[in-house]
Each structure stands twice: as C-alpha cells, then as structure tokens.
Amino acid sequence: MEGRLDTSTTRKNGDSLFRTVTLLFACSIIAILLVMAGEMVTESLPSLRKFGWGFITGSDWDAVQGSFAALPYLYGSVVSSILAIGLATPLSVGTALFITELAPHKVGAVTASLVELLAAIPSVIYGLWGILVMTPWLQSTVEPFLIEHFGFLPFFRGAPYGVSMLAAVFILMIMIIPIVTSITKEVLLAVPPSQKEAAVALGATRWEMIRMAVLPYGRSGILGAVILGLGRAIGETMAVTMVIGNTPQISLSLLSPAYTMPSVIANEFAETTTKLHASALMEIGLILLVVTLAINFLARLLLWSVTRRWKGGVA
Amino acid sequence: MFSTIRRSILTLALLAAVTMAGQASAGTLINGAGATFPYPLYSKWFSEYAKIDPSVKFNYQSIGSGGGIKQITAGTVDFGASDKFLTDAELKAAPGKLIHIPTVMGAVVVTYNLPGVAKGLKLKSEDVADIFLGRITKWNDKRIADDNPGVVLPNEPIIVVHRSDGSGTTAIFTDYLSSVSPEWKGKVGMGASVKWPVGLGGKGNEGVAGQVKNTRNTIGYVELAYAFENKLPYATLRNKSGKFVEPSIRSTSAAAAGAAKHMPADYRISLVNQPGNDVYPIVGFTWLLVYEHQRDAAKGRKLVEFLKWELHKGQKLAAPLLYAPLPENVVHMVEKTIGTIK
C-alpha cells in the first residue's frame, strides 16, 4: 500500500520535473534569440546613429573612409535567394512527386536517399565545386550561349566572368533542393490513400489524380517546405561567397558579379579594425535577421490564407 | 533511479577534478591569437619548441590580425600577432606598453593569366596601380608593351581579381599601391579591405588564384608562398631603384636589410617600395605583439626564452616554408628589444 503510494508521488514528481525541464528548454531558445537581437542592436548603435536610414538606401561601402551603406548587399541576398527558390521549387516538387507517386518502389527509395545525401554535403564543398567546376563551365558554355541568344534582355548583358549572380543562384538552387524535396516527399506521403483511390475510382488519370487529390492536400506543407528552403538560401554564406564575385553593385544582369549580406560579414568581420566598420557589419546582421523574420511572417500569412481557402477542398 | 543520477554526477565531478589537475601539472600554457598568414610557420615553431622545452605549451588561434589586436588589447591572450602595425590610437587603447616584434617577412606577388606569356611579364609599379585603378584597361596598352618587347600581348580587356575577405595580403598590396600612386592613395587608400575601383572579389588566396587560373586575361595578387606552392605565373616588378626584380625569398629579405638603416625602434615600418637594386617592392613584416611588462613573471620569462629561440634557431625554419627570414642586422636589433621585456 505504502509502496504504491510512494510510486505514484514519484511519478507525479517526475511529471512536474519533466514539465519544468522542457519549459526551461523552450524558454532558453527564446532567451537566446532575445539576447542575440539585443546584442546586435547595441553593437550596431554607432552605425545606426551615424547613417540612419541612409544605411539601407545608399550603396557606398568604403572601410578606409569609414562610409557604409548596405543596399547592394540587401539586393544581392534577396534576388539570389528568390531566384534560387523559384528554380528549386518546380524541380523539388517534381522530384518528390516522382518518388512518391510515379517511381517503382525501389527506384523511389534510392532516389530519395540520394537526394538526402546531397543535404549532408558541407557548404564549403559546394563552394569548391562551384569555383573549380561550375563557374568555368558557366563561363565557357552557359554564359556565352545566354549572351548570344538572349543578349537583347537586360538580364544577360555583359562579359562572361563565370563568377556571377547566376553562379550564386545555381549553387543555392542545388543546395536547397534536398531540403525542399525531402519535406515535400513527407507531405505527399501523408496524403490519405483513400483520397487518391477515390479520384482514380471516379475515372481520373494519374495526372488528374495528382492535380485534384494530391497537390491540394499537400499545398500548405509544400509551401512550408519552400519557406524553409528560402530561409536556408538567404542565410547561406560560404558557397555563395566563393562564386558570387563579391562586388557590391546593383546590376540587372545576372552575369555580373554581386554580393550578399552573409558574405560581406564573413569576408570582413575578422579583419575589422575600426569600431564603425564592425558596427556596420553588425547592422547588416541585424538587417538579415529582420529580412528573415519578415519572410517568415509573410510566408505564414500566405500559408494561413491558402489553408483557409482550400479547407473545403481538402475536407 | 535517483541514486544512479547521484552516482553519475559524482563520477562526473571526479572526472572534472582529474582533468583539471592534469592540466595544471602540464606546465605553462601560453595563449596567442592573430594573423593567419604566418600560422603555418608559427605552428611549426611551437611544435619544434615543445621538443626543446616540454614545460611550455603554446595555443595559437589564427583568427586574423584584427582579432589578434583586439584580443591582446583586451588582455585575453598572452601575445597577439598581426600583419599590420598598430596605429598610435590603437597603442594608446592598450592597458600597457605593447612591443612589436617582427618575426619574418612575407611578399605579395602579382599573378596573371595571359595565353602565350607563361612567366616573367614585366610591369612598372605605376602600371600595376593604374591597372587596379581601371586606368589601363587593355593588355596591349603601350605602357605594358614597352616593357615587354617581343612579347605578343592580346588586344583584350584586363580582368582584375582582388581579395574579397579582409586580409593582411590586401593591406600590404594596397600599401604598395598607395606608395607608388598618389591617385590610389587619394581615391582608395590602404587597408585590410578597401573599396576596389574595378574587378572581381575572390575569397582567400585560393579564390583569387582559382579565378585567375580559370579566366583568360586576368590579373590578381596572392601571397608569395601560395604562388610558389601552386606554381602560378608571377610578374617581375620594377622597384624604386628602377630595376626589374623577381619575387623570391632573397629579394624579400633584401627589403628589410635595406630598410635597416632607418628602422624605427618600435619596428612600425612599412617595407613596401624600398630602395635597393635587388629589393622586391611588395614586402611586409609580420609581428608578434607582447606587453613590455608581463603580468605573470614566470610566463613572461618563458615567452622571452621562446622569442630568443625563434629569433635564432627558428629563423632557419622559415625559408623551407617560403617565409623570408629577418636579415642579420635586423636580428641584432630585435634581440635588444626582446631584452627589454620584463
């Protein structure tokens, strides 16, 4: 009798202990974020005070003269990430559909694990591959082709250097495909077979089944995957730094070199000597944080509106 | 269950105590941080020195010159290392008197990719500056062609490649450009990262070298050691005395030998564009930063012993690793300086 009572109190204690521990863990995440944000704001105060809004509207970055403005970096980050996700999404969704719906079981499993293998490659390896294999190929083959056939567009003007916005977009695309594909695959696997069977029973072809039963059900999940991919793309540093050419300029042409926010931080932070320079780099970090938050917020909004609109169709 | 936890905590505590005791008995640990450029040589020095005096252990973090200056100023390390000397303001910010101790010299070479010109392109210093300013834009410019009779130069645009990451290599190179071109000095200036008028940015020596290797008609700059190890073509530059000089260990050391006559007592001197017939013009010291008054006397003594070893025996290890050793006259000066550390 006494023994049983004892166990139950221990169990109760265990429960509350578990609760407290997990609560502490959850709080520590929030605390870390707040401390980081606070630290970044205090560290970037000198630059915030000196340049104000000019920091994100100007484009002069000169460490020797102590004049800093970040628009080219902001432009480079946003454009490269958005183009990369734009290219990666159809590829990833297509791959995931192939794995889950079309491929024979074994082929699908092999493809899936190969895609996941891509995710395990460190980004510096992608960067090295980019600089040794991809950019020479872009320079000798792809870019001359684009200039010759699409040179009338402002996006493909200029000389083929290899290192360029285009190279950054390609490398980012390759790097985010695994994450978007894996999540999309899981989302598609979660589609109830009854739903697919119903579509087939109604006489739908395989494409109609995918279009009417699978994709609407997975829409919000796929969007979530895309957002995670975008988050990864905008924060990617090493591989992009190695292939983008690191020139702070705003050019419509995808063939000209550009610069991103994480790249300039990685490039310059270790060797900053003036306080203002370090502070300006901190402010870039702060902008990166704000942009990431904004993207997440917009994505949630989009997700929310999409799920609401499609609720009827799914249920 | 609780007793298991208690037991494991006890074990952990015991383990921690043992490890800490182990560390304490290992002798003196000297911490340093700073420049990445001399890191391969320094780590060779530390491992060789461990055989001579096993009671001292060095821990060197190659975080970059800027970081080294910050850490020694904050007093979180026992010595700093830097490829650039401190400004008067930076010296004042330090809590004590910081001494610069030059260890070896490095050089920066101008590398290029010109089909048909495998090596030995000749360039005047002013022309190098004007290429990096975007003033000379074609390879067959008369100013380049005049120095290279008999060499077929293409009628192609020059593609400039520079370092994108802040680095001592860039600091030495821009120091050189500032010293040979008033326009560069006024418009761009010198620093670990500058606002480049033209060109593409590659990350690290390997980024610049890779870009130059892959792209025709490019010109860039890398460390001498990196260029030699990777067999990159390099330009022969005309020095202050009007002679074309190839980059080499000897022509690098010659820059400091020539500067010895007007060497300031604190060694804060730029070695670029020094006079002398056999002097290569893009050269710089790399320094260790040490406080004159050591807080920990025992540690200070060990550090001085190491510095003396490095200055004599250690110098012989420099050339095989493609660093230029200090010339004899500078060694004598530095020896006296090390003697002042208390």
Interface residues (C-beta under 8 A of the other chain):
Chain A: D60 W61 D62 A63 V64 Q65 I131 L132 T135 P136 Q139 A159 Y161 G162 V163 T241 M242 G245 N246 T247 P257 Y259 S263 A266 N267 E268 F269 A270 E271 T272 T273
Chain B: I63 G64 S65 G66 G67 I69 K84 E90 P157 I159 S164 D165 G166 S167 G168 V188 G189 M190 G191 A192 S193 V194 K195 W196 G199 L200 G201 G202 K203 G207 G210 Q211 N214 T215
